[in-house]
Amino acid sequence: MWSGNLKSAIASLRLNKWRSFLTMLGVIVGVSSVVTVVSLGEGLKQQVVGQINQLGEDVLTVRSGRITSGGVGNAELNILALLNTSTLTDDDVATIAELPKVAATVPINFVTNTASSENRRQDNLYVIGTTGDLDEMLNQKVAYGTFFENDSTDTNQVVIGSRVAAQLLRRLNPVGHTLQISGQEFIVQGVLEQSAGGLLSIAQTDFNSAILMPLEASKKLTGDRTNILQILVRSEDPDLDQVVADIEKSVSKNHSGNVDFSVLKQEELLSIASGVVNVITAFITAIAAVSLLVGGIGIMAIMLVSVSERTREIGIRKAVGATNRQILNQFLLEGLVLSVGGGIIGILIALAANGLIRLYTNLDPVVNLRVLIFAAIVSIGVGIIFGVAPAAKAARKHPIDALRNG
């Protein structure tokens, strides 16, 4: 019986192919949007987790602004703190470096976002000053040339990201070529290997779009003023809690007793990154899910129209012995075919979109089987919820009235 109803539902929908497709469009858009957004969020989360795990458990991160914590795994950084001028200073870097249990200290000093070369200008860069320990601290490899040393305090040489090389200098290996920053000329000493980055990365910097220079050279561009985004600290002591306490105690003295900074361990960085990605993903997914609601309403509207158009058919079927349940099942199946068909098409579009994103961008979406199953269940739910009312209306029609009005 179900197979017969299914064939009848598909045949009925094929009579109005374009109307059926347009009815499915809301479900298609909703499912494809949700699957794509969740895949992007999961991929971004895994990229950030990979970066943080690459950093090593013995590395601490000192950032401006305080975190709130509801226990391990629930740390949250005040995002507004990242948008304001940092409270970290050169004295903080020196103070941390002098601690007996600290092996290395790497500041990330933001200079500007602009550089130029041969009448080309790029304004979405991260020009930062740091030390020669950065590449080792972040396990950031150099594709061409070399990274500068710690004793390169007064130099006009820089190390650039792969995107800077391609877009600003228009070369895969621009070592030896020059670029201008704040009116001064710098020579490219090295090019970093391509990596995942962004504001959620360990250094709050997309290294593909970064220009790195020695810390002292960066200060000359800003009149000895610094805007230290964060300080990376490698600990010699496996007891990280004690090192965190030592850093907080020492740095707070530089800040007149104010603890307006955070010393984060690896698990706290993971919690912050995952939390931010989850919030963004949930927000965008909620917006995309509105399309599913619109699609469901569209299915219900079209099914109600279909019931009105097929009143005579319903009357004839009932006159020859069709039961209310059989009529209900037929129209309910038509709604399910529309929603499930839209869901399948939406999933296929999402998979294709993820492939294109992976091919043409640095993002790496991760398709989770649970998301696909959830999308399929939602599609079935939409068909049932929004198909029940039209199906019930069709099932309740009296055969004589249906034949008279058909």
Protein Blocks (a to p, Z undefined) as FASTA:
>chain_A
ZZmmmmmmmmmmmmmmmlmmmmmmmmmmmmmmmmmmmmmmmmmmmmmmmmmmmnopkbcc
ddehidddebehiaccdfklmmmccfbdfklmmmmmmpmkbfbdcddddfbfcdceehia
cfkbccddddfklmmmnopacfbhcdddfklmbccbdcddfklmmmmnopablghiacde
ehiacddfbdcddddedjkbmnopafklcccddfklmmmmnoopacdfbacdddfbfblm
lmmmmmmmmmmmmnnopacbccddfklmmmmmmmmmmmmmmmmmmmmmmmmmmmmmmmmm
mmmmmmmmmmmmmmmmmmnopafklmmmmmmmmmmmmmmmmmmmmmmmmmmmmmmmmmmm
mbdcdddfklmmmmmmmmmmmmmmmmmmmmmmmmmpcfklmmmmZZ
